[in-house]
Amino acid sequence: MLKKSLLLLSLSILFQSCYSYKSVNRDHFSQHTDKNIKIITKQNKKVKGLLSTNTVGEIIVSSGAKKATITIPKESIRSIEIREFSYLKTIGTALSTILTVVLLGAVKAFHSN
């Protein structure tokens, strides 16, 4: 039981991302080339990728494994988010992992008595 719990915990930590997306102002979006971004259009289409070009009227994003370029007119964009490393998320994941391992050890010790 403990081995299965630790395996499940390890897999959940392995797939946990320590990155989060921070919203930026669409109208004052500065040149953030070579940043991973997520764009949500007014039609609720989500585009994730690497920002290639930010011009006055459009944003060009390289997306997918083949790095296909997608051109999005700025007037069709609802929100723009930039991917950033999250220290709080990383620390929270590490602390919750340690706490879970300690609690599982305590439960095992309690049941073995």
Secondary structure, DSSP 8 states (H G I E B T S, - for coil): -HHHHHHHHHHHHHT---EEEEEE-STT----TT-EEEEEETT--EEEEEEEEE-SSEEEEEETTTTEEEEEEGGGEEEEEEEEE-HHHHHHHHHHHHHHHHHHHHHHHHHH-
